[in-house]
Amino acid sequence: MKYLITGGMGVNGAVAARLMVRDGLRPLLMDNRVDYTLIEDIKNQVDIVTGDICDPAALEKAVDDFKVTAIAHLAALMPEPAEANPRLAVKVSFDGLINILEVARAKGIKRVVYTSSKAAYGEINGEEGPPNYKPVREDYRKLPADLYGSMKVGCEELGRYYRETYGVEFIALRFVSIYGPGKEARHGPLSFYGQLIERAREGAKWSIPEGGDQLNDAVYVGDVGRSVYLGLKAPTPKEWTFNIGTGKASTPREFLNAAAKMFPNHKIELGPGPSKLGRSKQSYCIFDISAAKRNIGYEPAYDVEQGVKDYVETLERLGR
């Protein structure tokens, strides 16, 4: 098997690539710039192509040169850059995906795994929102509250069309809140859990007046990468869109307590109670992950304490 990971040197792509390397594979990472920050430990065990997914010729050449057999499409603009430049965001999202799907159709590549988001659901309210937190299923209504979520819904539908019309096995993975090394530097405001861990490690002062007890499903990047890998290699599933999370609620205080076991002299003050923690939208929820378990064999491997521990160990291994 030869797996292509677009956005392969990013936060999620790096982890998926590392899992493949551990299994003796040599994945192909395609990115629009070379950045070894998150793959320093495996850079000699992967193939790398610098290219833009919006360039169909470059994509086709990479697929041909390396005899790609399946594609994980992770390249995207994050919510803030998307809102700042909608034209570019739409181009990257839709031109990028149509190029992926077209090269898959033309070259007989059967499986394409696409990374979607809980942003596809928009604000999560009713029984599924606070305070009840009924687990969100894949059939929860899709009513995006921003451009990023709208593009995720549109791309999922485009993939569905190619699956039903051309037989490309398009799998969409919808992720809850993700934390992991590299997210703080690259995704800024979306990395609250990572900020807790990294500031505790640095001994930085930080006072957060409230929100320590805010419930939310937060998944470690190790499970994100593994879900991508499982999606690529699983037998043909009966369902095609999967929620990926832990299936449980955790709180910022749990993250801080886990970090405090390694950094007991941290200088973070975290107040009690629930809080949107600066977010404008209500997206806190718990995912029902039973479909992913049934179809691709996904089970979360990291609880909060294990995730925080691996986060810190990864930073140290990468010399950060």
C-alpha positions as CSV (number, residue, x, y, z in Angstrom):
1,M,0.0,0.0,0.0
2,K,1.1,3.6,-0.7
3,Y,-0.8,6.2,1.2
4,L,-0.8,9.8,0.2
5,I,-1.5,12.3,3.1
6,T,-2.3,15.8,1.9
7,G,-1.3,18.3,4.6
8,G,1.0,15.5,5.7
9,M,3.3,17.7,7.8
10,G,0.5,19.3,9.7
11,V,-0.8,18.5,13.2
12,N,-2.9,15.5,12.3
13,G,-1.0,14.4,9.2
14,A,2.2,14.0,11.1
15,V,0.7,11.6,13.6
16,A,-1.0,9.5,10.9
17,A,2.3,9.3,9.1
18,R,4.1,8.2,12.2
19,L,1.6,5.4,12.8
20,M,2.2,4.2,9.2
21,V,5.9,4.3,9.6
22,R,5.7,2.2,12.8
23,D,3.8,-0.4,10.7
24,G,6.6,-0.5,8.2
25,L,5.0,1.7,5.6
26,R,6.5,4.7,3.8
27,P,3.7,7.2,3.3
28,L,3.8,10.1,0.9
29,L,3.3,13.5,2.5
30,M,2.2,16.4,0.3
31,D,2.2,19.9,1.6
32,N,2.6,23.4,0.1
33,R,5.7,24.0,2.1
34,V,8.4,21.9,3.8
35,D,8.3,22.1,7.6
36,Y,9.9,19.3,9.5
37,T,8.8,20.6,12.9
38,L,6.3,17.8,13.6
39,I,8.0,15.0,11.7
40,E,11.7,15.5,12.6
41,D,11.9,12.0,14.0
42,I,10.5,10.3,10.9
43,K,11.5,12.6,8.0
44,N,13.9,10.0,6.6
45,Q,11.2,7.3,6.6
46,V,8.6,9.2,4.6
47,D,8.4,10.5,1.0
48,I,7.7,14.2,0.7
49,V,6.3,16.2,-2.2
50,T,6.0,20.0,-2.1
51,G,2.9,20.9,-4.0
52,D,-0.5,22.6,-3.9
53,I,-3.6,20.5,-3.9
54,C,-5.2,23.2,-6.1
55,D,-2.8,22.2,-8.8
56,P,-4.2,19.1,-10.5
57,A,-1.1,18.4,-12.5
58,A,1.1,18.4,-9.5
59,L,-1.3,16.1,-7.7
60,E,-1.5,13.7,-10.6
61,K,2.2,13.6,-10.9
62,A,2.7,12.7,-7.3
63,V,0.1,9.9,-7.5
64,D,1.8,8.5,-10.6
65,D,5.4,8.9,-9.4
66,F,4.7,7.1,-6.1
67,K,2.0,4.7,-7.3
68,V,-0.5,5.9,-4.6
69,T,-3.2,3.4,-3.7
70,A,-5.3,5.5,-1.2
71,I,-5.5,9.1,-0.1
72,A,-6.1,10.8,3.2
73,H,-7.1,14.4,2.5
74,L,-6.2,16.6,5.5
75,A,-5.1,19.8,3.8
76,A,-7.4,22.8,4.6
77,L,-7.6,26.3,5.9
78,M,-8.6,26.6,9.5
79,P,-11.6,28.7,10.6
80,E,-9.9,32.0,11.3
81,P,-7.9,32.1,8.0
82,A,-11.0,31.0,6.2
83,E,-13.1,33.8,7.6
84,A,-10.3,36.3,6.8
85,N,-10.1,35.1,3.2
86,P,-13.2,33.4,2.0
87,R,-12.2,33.3,-1.6
88,L,-9.0,31.4,-0.8
89,A,-10.8,29.1,1.7
90,V,-13.4,28.1,-0.9
91,K,-10.7,27.5,-3.5
92,V,-8.6,25.3,-1.1
93,S,-11.7,23.4,0.1
94,F,-13.5,22.7,-3.1
95,D,-10.8,22.9,-5.8
96,G,-8.6,20.8,-3.6
97,L,-11.2,18.1,-2.9
98,I,-12.4,17.9,-6.5
99,N,-8.8,17.4,-7.6
100,I,-8.4,14.6,-5.1
101,L,-11.6,13.0,-6.2
102,E,-10.9,13.3,-9.9
103,V,-7.4,11.8,-9.6
104,A,-8.9,9.0,-7.6
105,R,-11.5,8.4,-10.3
106,A,-9.0,8.6,-13.1
107,K,-6.4,6.4,-11.5
108,G,-8.7,3.8,-9.9
109,I,-7.9,4.8,-6.4
110,K,-10.6,3.2,-4.4
111,R,-10.4,4.9,-0.9
112,V,-10.4,8.6,0.0
113,V,-10.6,9.7,3.7
114,Y,-11.6,13.2,4.3
115,T,-11.2,15.1,7.6
116,S,-14.4,16.9,8.5
117,S,-15.4,18.6,11.8
118,K,-18.1,19.1,14.3
119,A,-18.3,22.5,12.7
120,A,-20.6,20.8,10.2
121,Y,-23.3,20.7,12.9
122,G,-23.0,24.3,13.8
123,E,-24.1,25.3,17.3
124,I,-25.1,22.3,19.3
125,N,-28.2,22.9,21.4
126,G,-31.3,21.1,22.7
127,E,-30.8,17.8,24.4
128,E,-27.3,17.4,22.8
129,G,-26.1,20.7,24.3
130,P,-25.5,21.8,27.9
131,P,-26.6,20.7,30.4
132,N,-27.9,17.4,29.2
133,Y,-25.1,16.4,26.7
134,K,-27.0,13.7,24.9
135,P,-24.3,12.1,22.6
136,V,-24.4,13.7,19.1
137,R,-25.0,11.1,16.4
138,E,-24.1,11.5,12.7
139,D,-27.7,12.2,11.8
140,Y,-27.8,15.4,14.0
141,R,-29.0,18.3,11.9
142,K,-26.3,20.1,10.0
143,L,-26.7,23.9,10.3
144,P,-23.1,25.4,10.0
145,A,-22.6,28.6,11.9
146,D,-19.5,29.7,10.0
147,L,-17.8,29.4,6.6
148,Y,-15.5,26.6,7.8
149,G,-18.5,24.5,8.8
150,S,-20.3,25.3,5.6
151,M,-17.4,24.1,3.5
152,K,-17.1,20.9,5.5
153,V,-20.8,20.1,4.7
154,G,-20.3,21.0,1.1
155,C,-17.2,18.8,0.8
156,E,-19.0,15.9,2.5
157,E,-21.8,16.2,-0.1
158,L,-19.3,16.3,-3.0
159,G,-17.6,13.2,-1.7
160,R,-21.0,11.5,-1.3
161,Y,-21.8,12.3,-5.0
162,Y,-18.5,10.7,-6.1
163,R,-19.1,7.7,-4.0
164,E,-22.6,7.1,-5.3
165,T,-21.8,8.0,-8.9
166,Y,-18.2,6.9,-9.5
167,G,-17.6,4.3,-6.8
168,V,-14.9,6.2,-5.0
169,E,-15.0,5.0,-1.4
170,F,-15.2,8.5,0.2
171,I,-15.2,8.4,4.0
172,A,-15.7,11.5,6.1
173,L,-14.4,11.7,9.7
174,R,-16.0,14.4,11.8
175,F,-13.8,15.4,14.7
176,V,-14.6,17.0,18.1
177,S,-12.2,19.4,19.7
178,I,-8.7,18.2,19.0
179,Y,-5.6,18.8,21.1
180,G,-2.0,17.8,20.4
181,P,1.5,19.1,19.8
182,G,1.7,21.8,17.1
183,K,-1.9,22.9,17.4
184,E,-1.0,25.8,19.8
185,A,1.5,27.3,17.3
186,R,-0.5,26.7,14.2
187,H,-4.2,27.0,15.2
188,G,-3.9,29.5,18.1
189,P,-7.4,30.1,19.6
190,L,-8.6,26.6,18.8
191,S,-6.0,25.1,21.1
192,F,-7.2,25.9,24.6
193,Y,-6.3,22.4,26.0
194,G,-2.9,22.6,24.5
195,Q,-2.4,26.1,25.9
196,L,-3.1,24.7,29.4
197,I,-0.5,22.0,28.9
198,E,2.2,24.1,27.3
199,R,1.9,27.0,29.7
200,A,2.0,24.7,32.7
201,R,5.2,23.2,31.2
202,E,6.7,26.6,30.6
203,G,5.8,27.9,34.1
204,A,4.0,30.8,32.5
205,K,1.5,32.8,34.6
206,W,-2.1,32.6,33.4
207,S,-5.3,33.5,35.2
208,I,-8.6,32.1,33.8
209,P,-11.5,33.4,36.0
210,E,-14.0,30.7,35.1
211,G,-14.6,27.6,33.0
212,G,-12.7,24.9,34.9
213,D,-15.7,22.7,35.0
214,Q,-16.9,23.1,31.4
215,L,-17.8,19.7,30.0
216,N,-16.7,18.8,26.5
217,D,-15.5,15.9,24.4
218,A,-11.8,16.5,23.5
219,V,-9.8,14.0,21.5
220,Y,-6.0,13.6,21.5
221,V,-4.3,13.9,18.1
222,G,-3.0,10.4,18.6
223,D,-6.5,9.1,18.2
224,V,-7.2,11.5,15.4
225,G,-4.2,10.1,13.4
226,R,-5.2,6.6,14.2
227,S,-8.8,7.2,13.0
228,V,-7.4,8.4,9.7
229,Y,-5.2,5.4,9.3
230,L,-8.1,3.0,10.2
231,G,-10.3,4.8,7.7
232,L,-7.7,4.1,4.9
233,K,-7.3,0.5,5.6
234,A,-10.7,-0.7,6.9
235,P,-12.8,-3.1,4.8
236,T,-15.5,-1.5,2.8
237,P,-17.9,0.0,5.5
238,K,-21.6,0.0,5.5
239,E,-21.7,3.6,6.7
240,W,-19.5,6.5,5.4
241,T,-19.6,9.4,7.9
242,F,-18.2,8.9,11.4
243,N,-17.9,11.0,14.5
244,I,-14.5,10.8,16.0
245,G,-14.0,11.7,19.7
246,T,-13.7,9.9,23.0
247,G,-17.4,9.5,23.6
248,K,-16.9,11.0,27.1
249,A,-16.9,14.5,28.6
250,S,-13.8,16.0,30.2
251,T,-13.1,19.4,31.8
252,P,-10.2,21.9,31.6
253,R,-9.5,21.2,35.2
254,E,-8.8,17.5,34.4
255,F,-6.3,18.7,31.8
256,L,-4.6,21.0,34.3
257,N,-4.6,18.4,37.0
258,A,-2.9,15.9,34.5
259,A,-0.3,18.6,33.6
260,A,0.2,19.4,37.3
261,K,1.4,15.8,37.9
262,M,4.4,16.6,35.7
263,F,4.7,20.3,36.4
264,P,3.6,20.7,40.1
265,N,4.9,24.3,40.2
266,H,2.8,25.6,37.4
267,K,1.4,29.1,37.7
268,I,-2.0,28.7,36.2
269,E,-5.1,29.7,38.1
270,L,-8.3,28.2,36.7
271,G,-11.7,29.3,38.1
272,P,-14.7,27.1,38.5
273,G,-18.0,26.6,36.6
274,P,-18.9,26.5,32.9
275,S,-17.8,29.0,30.4
276,K,-17.6,29.4,26.6
277,L,-13.9,30.3,27.3
278,G,-14.0,33.1,24.8
279,R,-15.9,31.2,22.0
280,S,-18.8,33.0,20.3
281,K,-20.6,29.7,19.5
282,Q,-21.9,26.9,21.7
283,S,-20.1,23.9,20.3
284,Y,-19.5,21.9,23.5
285,C,-20.8,18.4,23.2
286,I,-20.1,14.7,23.5
287,F,-19.9,12.5,20.4
288,D,-21.6,9.2,19.9
289,I,-18.7,7.2,18.3
290,S,-20.5,3.9,17.9
291,A,-20.6,4.1,14.1
292,A,-16.8,4.5,13.9
293,K,-16.4,1.5,16.2
294,R,-18.7,-0.7,14.1
295,N,-17.3,0.3,10.7
296,I,-13.6,1.1,11.0
297,G,-12.7,-0.4,14.4
298,Y,-12.0,2.9,16.0
299,E,-11.7,3.0,19.8
300,P,-10.1,5.9,21.6
301,A,-6.7,4.9,23.1
302,Y,-6.0,8.1,25.1
303,D,-7.8,9.4,28.2
304,V,-6.9,12.9,29.4
305,E,-4.0,11.8,31.5
306,Q,-2.5,9.6,28.8
307,G,-3.0,12.3,26.2
308,V,-1.3,15.0,28.3
309,K,1.6,12.6,29.0
310,D,2.1,11.8,25.4
311,Y,1.7,15.5,24.4
312,V,4.6,16.4,26.7
313,E,6.8,13.5,25.7
314,T,6.2,14.3,22.0
315,L,7.3,17.9,22.5
316,E,10.5,16.7,24.2
317,R,11.2,14.1,21.5
318,L,10.9,16.8,18.8
319,G,13.1,19.1,20.8
320,R,10.5,21.7,21.4
